Amino acid sequence: MKKVHKKNIDKSSLELARQISRAALEKKAENLVILDVHELSSFTDYFVIMGGTSTRHVQGLAEAVDSELRAKKLKEEAVEGLQEGRWVLLDYGDVVVHVFYRDEREFYDLEGLWHDAPRIAVEEAGGSPAGS
């Protein structure tokens, strides 16, 4: 098992969500949202939800996030859906990343299911606002 870089050991789950957001926004993630679910969920603190314009874009976003975190010695606990590229789930424990193809995002509507969860503004996440 690889050791986590010393500078990453004390990262909070919010800092991890911000780091994930920056990596995704660099690869043109659409409508990125961070939901603070720590008071509503026993299994994670944050959801990072984003969209891609094609199955290949969805796969590329997931791979970019994973690559960014692996470079910092942070590895996901589970990955689901990468091969299909319609809904990719990356589980980093305290942060769960959902990368959706447009139709799947609308259909599953995680933001609606977790409507009680406070949203962390993308600007607060250290990324540029969506659409800019």
C-alpha positions as CSV (number, residue, x, y, z in Angstrom):
1,M,0.0,0.0,0.0
2,K,1.3,3.4,-0.9
3,K,1.6,6.1,1.7
4,V,-0.3,9.3,1.3
5,H,1.9,12.3,0.8
6,K,2.3,14.0,4.2
7,K,0.8,17.2,2.8
8,N,-2.4,15.3,1.9
9,I,-2.9,13.4,5.2
10,D,-4.7,16.2,6.9
11,K,-6.8,17.3,4.0
12,S,-10.4,17.8,5.0
13,S,-13.2,16.2,3.0
14,L,-14.2,19.7,1.7
15,E,-10.6,20.3,0.5
16,L,-10.7,17.0,-1.3
17,A,-14.1,17.9,-2.9
18,R,-12.5,21.2,-4.0
19,Q,-9.5,19.5,-5.4
20,I,-11.7,17.1,-7.4
21,S,-13.8,20.1,-8.7
22,R,-10.7,21.9,-9.9
23,A,-9.5,18.8,-11.8
24,A,-12.9,18.3,-13.4
25,L,-13.4,21.9,-14.4
26,E,-10.0,21.9,-16.1
27,K,-11.5,19.1,-18.3
28,K,-14.7,21.1,-19.0
29,A,-17.1,19.4,-16.6
30,E,-20.6,20.8,-17.0
31,N,-22.9,22.0,-14.2
32,L,-20.6,20.9,-11.5
33,V,-22.2,20.9,-8.0
34,I,-20.8,20.0,-4.6
35,L,-23.4,18.8,-2.1
36,D,-22.6,18.8,1.6
37,V,-24.3,15.6,2.8
38,H,-22.4,15.0,6.0
39,E,-25.4,15.7,8.2
40,L,-27.7,13.7,6.0
41,S,-25.5,10.7,5.3
42,S,-23.6,8.2,7.3
43,F,-21.4,7.0,4.4
44,T,-19.9,10.2,3.0
45,D,-19.5,13.9,3.6
46,Y,-19.7,15.4,0.1
47,F,-21.1,14.5,-3.4
48,V,-19.4,16.1,-6.3
49,I,-21.8,15.8,-9.3
50,M,-20.9,16.8,-12.8
51,G,-21.9,16.2,-16.4
52,G,-20.2,15.3,-19.6
53,T,-21.3,15.9,-23.2
54,S,-20.6,12.3,-24.4
55,T,-19.7,8.9,-23.0
56,R,-16.0,9.6,-23.9
57,H,-16.2,13.0,-22.1
58,V,-17.7,11.3,-19.0
59,Q,-14.9,8.7,-19.1
60,G,-12.3,11.4,-19.6
61,L,-13.6,13.5,-16.6
62,A,-13.5,10.4,-14.3
63,E,-10.0,9.5,-15.5
64,A,-8.8,13.1,-15.0
65,V,-10.1,13.2,-11.4
66,D,-8.6,9.8,-10.7
67,S,-5.3,10.8,-12.2
68,E,-5.1,14.0,-10.3
69,L,-5.7,12.3,-7.0
70,R,-3.4,9.4,-7.7
71,A,-0.7,11.9,-8.3
72,K,-1.3,13.0,-4.8
73,K,-1.3,9.4,-3.5
74,L,-5.0,9.4,-3.0
75,K,-6.8,6.3,-4.4
76,E,-10.5,5.7,-4.8
77,E,-12.1,2.9,-2.8
78,A,-14.4,1.9,-5.7
79,V,-15.1,2.8,-9.3
80,E,-18.3,1.9,-11.1
81,G,-19.5,2.5,-14.6
82,L,-16.2,3.7,-16.2
83,Q,-16.4,1.3,-19.1
84,E,-20.0,2.3,-20.1
85,G,-19.4,6.0,-19.6
86,R,-23.0,6.9,-18.8
87,W,-22.7,7.3,-15.0
88,V,-19.3,6.9,-13.4
89,L,-19.1,6.7,-9.6
90,L,-15.7,7.3,-7.9
91,D,-15.8,6.6,-4.2
92,Y,-13.1,8.3,-2.2
93,G,-14.7,7.6,1.2
94,D,-15.5,11.1,2.5
95,V,-16.2,12.3,-1.0
96,V,-18.2,10.4,-3.7
97,V,-17.9,11.7,-7.3
98,H,-20.8,11.2,-9.8
99,V,-20.0,11.9,-13.4
100,F,-23.1,11.7,-15.6
101,Y,-23.9,11.7,-19.3
102,R,-26.7,14.4,-19.7
103,D,-29.7,12.0,-20.0
104,E,-28.7,9.9,-17.0
105,R,-28.2,13.0,-14.8
106,E,-31.6,14.3,-15.6
107,F,-33.2,10.8,-15.1
108,Y,-31.6,10.0,-11.7
109,D,-31.7,13.6,-10.4
110,L,-29.4,13.2,-7.5
111,E,-29.6,16.9,-6.7
112,G,-33.4,16.5,-6.4
113,L,-33.1,13.4,-4.2
114,W,-30.6,15.2,-1.9
115,H,-32.4,18.6,-2.1
116,D,-31.9,19.1,1.7
117,A,-28.1,19.1,1.3
118,P,-26.5,22.5,1.2
119,R,-24.7,23.3,-2.0
120,I,-21.1,24.5,-2.0
121,A,-20.7,27.2,-4.7
122,V,-18.3,26.2,-7.4
123,E,-16.4,29.5,-6.9
124,E,-15.9,28.5,-3.2
125,A,-14.5,25.2,-4.5
126,G,-11.6,27.0,-6.0
127,G,-12.8,26.6,-9.6
128,S,-14.2,29.1,-12.0
129,P,-17.9,29.5,-12.2
130,A,-19.7,27.2,-14.6
131,G,-20.1,28.6,-18.1
132,S,-17.1,30.9,-17.9
